[in-house]
Amino acid sequence: MKVTSKTMYTLHFLTGLAIKSKDWPSKPIHLREIAKEYNIPFKFLEQIAILMKSVGLVRGARGKLGGYQLAELPENITLARIIKATEGEILPCAEIEGGNEVVTDLLLRLFQEGRELVDKKLESVTLAQLAEKAKQQLEPVPMYYL
């Protein structure tokens, strides 16, 4: 599986929305805020937001109080779903003409097994889990003074 910058930025975007939705569940988040906090090129983030809206993972509102929110609870969104929405099939395999049929069949079965393992792992991780781990590491450690 090739993880592209589009996929990585999409995961950053949705993780940011998930973290912020914990603090302000009904408040839409401006793209510029996410772009700045997560160091994502704004124009690229706009394209990602439109794609995520078209597949139903986020909803957007226009205007001064507008922005983007997750369309579902982050507990219901898996990484596999996000990656498939962004890139399509996980671990696509090229079709070739020629080659040895026996070797080709063996390789296709092997790659199919690999695809199933990767898909199973990505299905087991939710956006909520990713956001929770990220939030723990992003928050500053409290300092106690004596």
C-alpha positions as CSV (number, residue, x, y, z in Angstrom):
1,M,0.0,0.0,0.0
2,K,1.4,3.4,-0.9
3,V,0.3,6.0,1.6
4,T,0.2,9.3,-0.3
5,S,0.5,12.8,1.1
6,K,-3.2,13.2,0.2
7,T,-4.0,10.3,2.6
8,M,-1.7,11.6,5.3
9,Y,-3.2,15.1,5.2
10,T,-6.7,13.6,5.1
11,L,-5.9,11.6,8.3
12,H,-4.5,14.8,9.9
13,F,-7.6,16.8,8.9
14,L,-10.0,14.2,10.3
15,T,-7.9,13.6,13.4
16,G,-7.9,17.4,14.1
17,L,-11.7,17.5,13.7
18,A,-12.1,14.5,16.0
19,I,-9.9,16.2,18.7
20,K,-11.7,19.5,18.4
21,S,-15.2,17.8,18.4
22,K,-14.5,16.5,21.9
23,D,-14.0,20.0,23.3
24,W,-16.7,21.7,21.2
25,P,-19.1,19.1,19.8
26,S,-21.4,21.4,17.8
27,K,-18.9,24.0,16.7
28,P,-17.7,23.9,13.1
29,I,-13.9,24.3,12.7
30,H,-12.5,26.6,10.1
31,L,-10.1,25.1,7.6
32,R,-7.5,27.8,8.2
33,E,-7.3,26.7,11.8
34,I,-6.7,23.1,10.9
35,A,-4.3,24.1,8.1
36,K,-2.2,26.1,10.6
37,E,-2.3,23.7,13.5
38,Y,-1.5,20.6,11.4
39,N,0.8,22.3,8.9
40,I,-1.3,21.4,5.9
41,P,-1.3,23.5,2.7
42,F,-4.6,25.4,2.7
43,K,-5.5,24.8,-0.9
44,F,-4.8,21.1,-0.6
45,L,-6.9,21.0,2.6
46,E,-9.8,22.7,0.7
47,Q,-9.7,19.9,-1.9
48,I,-9.5,17.2,0.9
49,A,-12.5,18.8,2.7
50,I,-14.6,18.8,-0.5
51,L,-13.7,15.1,-1.1
52,M,-14.5,14.1,2.5
53,K,-17.8,16.0,2.3
54,S,-18.7,14.2,-0.9
55,V,-18.2,10.8,0.7
56,G,-20.2,11.8,3.8
57,L,-17.4,11.9,6.4
58,V,-17.7,15.6,7.1
59,R,-20.3,18.3,6.7
60,G,-19.6,21.9,6.1
61,A,-21.3,25.2,6.8
62,R,-20.6,28.5,5.1
63,G,-20.3,31.9,6.6
64,K,-18.5,33.6,9.5
65,L,-19.6,30.9,11.9
66,G,-19.1,28.1,9.4
67,G,-16.5,25.4,9.0
68,Y,-16.3,21.7,9.0
69,Q,-17.5,19.0,11.4
70,L,-17.4,15.2,11.4
71,A,-20.6,13.9,10.0
72,E,-20.5,10.9,12.3
73,L,-19.0,10.0,15.7
74,P,-15.3,9.4,15.4
75,E,-15.9,6.0,17.0
76,N,-17.8,4.9,13.9
77,I,-15.1,5.9,11.4
78,T,-12.3,3.5,10.7
79,L,-9.0,4.2,9.1
80,A,-9.8,1.7,6.4
81,R,-12.9,3.7,5.5
82,I,-10.9,6.9,5.3
83,I,-8.2,5.5,3.2
84,K,-10.6,3.8,0.8
85,A,-12.5,7.1,0.5
86,T,-9.2,8.9,-0.3
87,E,-7.3,6.5,-2.4
88,G,-9.7,3.7,-3.4
89,E,-8.6,0.0,-3.0
90,I,-6.1,-0.9,-0.4
91,L,-3.0,-2.6,-1.9
92,P,-4.1,-2.5,-5.5
93,C,-2.3,-5.1,-7.7
94,A,-1.4,-4.5,-11.3
95,E,-2.8,-6.8,-14.0
96,I,-0.1,-8.0,-16.3
97,E,-0.2,-9.7,-19.7
98,G,2.2,-12.5,-20.0
99,G,4.3,-14.0,-17.3
100,N,4.0,-17.5,-15.9
101,E,0.4,-18.4,-15.0
102,V,1.4,-20.5,-12.0
103,V,3.6,-17.8,-10.5
104,T,1.1,-15.1,-11.3
105,D,-1.7,-17.1,-9.5
106,L,0.6,-17.7,-6.5
107,L,1.5,-14.0,-6.3
108,L,-2.1,-12.8,-6.7
109,R,-3.2,-15.1,-3.8
110,L,-0.3,-13.8,-1.7
111,F,-1.1,-10.2,-2.4
112,Q,-4.8,-10.8,-1.6
113,E,-3.9,-12.3,1.8
114,G,-1.7,-9.2,2.4
115,R,-4.6,-6.9,1.4
116,E,-6.9,-8.7,3.8
117,L,-4.5,-8.4,6.7
118,V,-3.9,-4.7,6.1
119,D,-7.6,-4.1,5.7
120,K,-8.4,-6.0,8.9
121,K,-5.8,-3.9,10.9
122,L,-7.1,-0.6,9.4
123,E,-10.7,-1.6,10.1
124,S,-9.7,-2.3,13.8
125,V,-8.5,1.3,14.4
126,T,-11.1,4.1,14.7
127,L,-10.6,7.8,14.2
128,A,-11.5,8.2,17.9
129,Q,-8.6,6.0,19.0
130,L,-6.2,7.8,16.8
131,A,-7.5,11.2,18.0
132,E,-7.2,10.1,21.7
133,K,-3.6,9.0,21.3
134,A,-2.7,12.1,19.4
135,K,-4.4,14.4,21.9
136,Q,-2.5,12.8,24.8
137,Q,0.8,13.5,23.1
138,L,-0.1,17.0,21.8
139,E,-1.2,18.2,25.2
140,P,1.5,19.7,27.3
141,V,2.5,17.8,30.5
142,P,1.3,19.7,33.5
143,M,4.1,21.2,35.6
144,Y,3.8,21.1,39.4
145,Y,5.7,23.6,41.5
146,L,6.6,23.2,45.1
